[in-house]
Amino acid sequence: MLQEPAERSAPEIAVQLLDDLDRGHVLYVAERQGRSVGFAQVSGPTIGDGGHVVELRSLYIGSEYRHSGLGRQLLRFVLRDVRQRPDPPALRAWAASGSAAAGFLQAAGGQAVRERWKVGQGLYAVRGIVFDWLPPVHSNGVRSAVNQPRRTMKPQVHAWDGALRA
């Protein structure tokens, strides 16, 4: 008999985030007045669709800071950081169709590129949409990160101060 997985505890989530950092993922932390109020997690680079891709695996903003623009500011900061890497990869994200997350990603400039199903908790399939933010096109018309080798990245944690303005 299949059972739904139990909700993970804060220490289990923290251990998973540390393991992800060891695998090349990047964690961005949003702070306000010295308090962590949100985070974004981006995967390490992979090869996909003819170039390098990183995935926005999660973006979380504390409930008291939602609908204030902080999520869009954090996503813009992530995009700016990803685009400053040598041979910048495309940023990709997935959200369930019709969800608040899908609306947020579209409003934040993500281009819906295709439908993709994922297996959710409880082992049922969820229909979703893949959103892309492509790397910039150079003046010679070539998009960055297409079929070029990547160097190994060290785990990083970026602290983001709410004083940054987009």
C-alpha positions, 0 to 999 in steps of 0.5 A: 500500500502506498502512503503519502510521505510525512511532512519533513521537519526543519532539520531535515529540510536544512540537511537537504539544502546542505546536500544540494549545495554540495552538488553545486546548487546555489541558495539565495537568502532574502533578508529584511532588518537582519532577519531571513524572510525568504530564499530561492534555490537554483540547481547546478548547471546541466545540459538541456535544449542545446545549452546550459540550464539552471533550474529555479527549484524553489522560491519562498517568501514569508507570509508577512512579506508576500504581495510586496514585490519582494519575490520579484526582487529576489527573482531579479537578483537571481537572474542578475547573478546567473547572467553574470556567470561566465557563459550564462545559462538559461534559467528554467522553472516549473509550476503547476498549471493554473497555480499562483506560482505559475501566475507569479513566474509569468508576471515575473517575465518567464516565458511559458515554453512547454507543458510538463507533467511531474509526479507530486507528493502522494505519487500522483501526476501534476500537469505543469508549465515550464518557464524559461529566462534565456541568457542574453544574446551577444552583439554577434547574434550568438546566445551565451552558453550554447554547447560550451563546457562549464567549469565546476562551481563551488557551493555558494550562499548569497545573502541579499539585503532588501536595500537592493533596488531593481 
